[in-house]
Amino acid sequence: MFKIIVLISGNGSNLQAIIDACKSGMIGGNVVGVISNKANVFGLERAKKNNIPSEVINHNNFGTREEFDQELVTSIRSYQPDLIVLAGFMRILSPIMTSAFKNKMINIHPSLLPKYPGLKTHEQVIANNDAEHGVTIHSVSEELDGGPIIAQSKIVVHKNQQLEDLIERIHKIEHKIFPKVISMIASEEIKIVNVAANKKVIYENYEI
């Protein structure tokens, strides 16, 4: 069985999309654990409702980022996962994490990277009157939002687009493309180790 660990920091809507895709058979595997760096977030309730083991590793309980990451590494290894998925995990990872799980960890980012790494991507799109916005799935490296790109999906930004509506539209395409990419990794249609060398990006555009 292909085993997936999902790291979250909040609501966990992408986690739910992944769980649903596993249940439907779209993803040939299962989420075997959920780890949050924050307590009392709804993503943990999603895990509980689906009988998925979960735990909180609060970054505020550690003196350094490296100490936190080492605890993460220890916990993740106990599940022996095939893939680590960062789904709204709001922490910058140190080399301790990125080296421990090289070519086994992916992230979803709400912009068309390399445009707008980091935070407040939607606000930047609106402020700059961008015609397009989207999401990027990439393998995780030491560079923030800078690992080799696996897939991108974009939407047209409407005239006078409101921020909340734009965010909702982006969430909808995240919930479509993220499970699809994970399914392709589970079936070995995509091999993360080859992403950088092949420079082949999957493009999926949706009318949302």
Secondary structure, DSSP 4 states (H G I P E B T S, - for coil): -EEEEEEESS--HHHHHHHHHHHHTSSSEEEEEEEESSTT-HHHHHHHHTT--EEE--GGGSSSHHHHHHHHHHHHHHH--SEEEESS---PPPHHHHHHTTTSEEEEESS-TTSS-SS-HHHHHHHTT-SEEEEEEEE--SSTT-SPEEEEEEEEPPTT--HHHHHHHHHHHHHHHHHHHHHHHHTTSS-HHHHHHH---EE-----
